[in-house]
Amino acid sequence: MARVESRSPHKQRRSAVTHPNLLTLDEARQELRIGRSTIFKHLNSGALKDVRIGGRRFIALTEIERVLKDGLPSCKPKLGRVRRNLWSV
């Protein structure tokens, strides 16, 4: 049997993009210590800016530094339709 060498566990894989100042969403999420759904909420609300390259999304290191310095606004869940009791009018 041929032996397959695995990557060294202590080496961190950087994003496949050649530009070193861009992080994948997963790398940015780990830097900001927020969850996957939270990072998408901030991206969709415009509080966090991303760069799209070839269908993939990246976040610039300057954007990460800005967020770490200034913070992100709270992501309040959008409330659905308000239900009213028509009998209590």
C-alpha positions as CSV (number, residue, x, y, z in Angstrom):
1,M,0.0,0.0,0.0
2,A,1.2,3.5,-0.8
3,R,1.4,5.8,2.2
4,V,-0.3,9.2,1.8
5,E,1.3,12.1,3.6
6,S,-1.1,14.4,5.4
7,R,-0.6,18.1,5.8
8,S,1.1,19.2,9.0
9,P,-1.6,20.0,11.6
10,H,0.2,23.2,12.8
11,K,0.1,24.9,9.3
12,Q,-2.9,27.1,8.8
13,R,-4.3,27.2,5.3
14,R,-4.8,30.7,4.0
15,S,-7.4,31.5,1.4
16,A,-6.7,30.3,-2.1
17,V,-6.8,33.9,-3.4
18,T,-3.4,35.3,-4.3
19,H,-4.1,38.6,-2.5
20,P,-2.9,38.3,1.1
21,N,-5.2,41.0,2.4
22,L,-8.4,39.0,1.8
23,L,-10.0,36.5,4.1
24,T,-12.6,33.9,3.3
25,L,-15.9,34.2,5.2
26,D,-14.9,31.4,7.5
27,E,-11.5,33.0,8.3
28,A,-13.2,36.3,8.9
29,R,-15.8,34.7,11.1
30,Q,-13.0,33.1,13.2
31,E,-11.2,36.4,13.5
32,L,-14.4,38.2,14.6
33,R,-15.5,35.3,16.8
34,I,-19.0,35.3,15.5
35,G,-21.2,32.5,14.0
36,R,-21.9,31.7,10.4
37,S,-25.4,33.0,10.4
38,T,-24.3,36.2,12.2
39,I,-21.7,37.0,9.6
40,F,-24.3,36.6,6.8
41,K,-26.8,38.9,8.7
42,H,-24.1,41.6,8.9
43,L,-23.2,41.1,5.2
44,N,-26.8,41.3,4.1
45,S,-27.5,44.3,6.2
46,G,-24.5,46.2,4.8
47,A,-22.8,46.5,8.2
48,L,-19.9,44.4,6.9
49,K,-18.6,44.9,3.4
50,D,-17.4,42.0,1.3
51,V,-15.6,41.5,-2.1
52,R,-16.8,39.0,-4.6
53,I,-14.2,37.2,-6.8
54,G,-15.3,34.5,-9.1
55,G,-18.5,33.8,-7.2
56,R,-16.7,33.6,-3.9
57,R,-17.0,36.2,-1.1
58,F,-14.1,37.6,0.8
59,I,-13.6,40.2,3.5
60,A,-10.6,42.6,3.5
61,L,-8.3,42.8,6.5
62,T,-9.0,46.5,6.7
63,E,-12.7,45.8,7.1
64,I,-11.9,43.3,9.9
65,E,-9.7,45.9,11.6
66,R,-12.5,48.5,11.4
67,V,-15.0,46.1,12.9
68,L,-12.6,45.2,15.7
69,K,-12.0,48.9,16.4
70,D,-15.6,50.2,16.0
71,G,-17.7,47.1,16.6
72,L,-20.7,45.9,14.7
73,P,-24.3,47.1,15.3
74,S,-26.5,44.6,17.0
75,C,-28.3,42.2,14.6
76,K,-31.9,42.3,15.8
77,P,-34.0,39.7,14.1
78,K,-36.7,41.1,11.8
79,L,-40.1,40.8,13.3
80,G,-42.7,39.2,11.3
81,R,-46.2,40.5,10.7
82,V,-47.8,41.8,13.9
83,R,-50.8,39.7,14.8
84,R,-53.7,41.6,16.2
85,N,-56.6,40.3,18.1
86,L,-59.5,41.6,16.1
87,W,-61.9,40.8,18.9
88,S,-60.3,43.2,21.3
89,V,-60.9,46.4,19.2
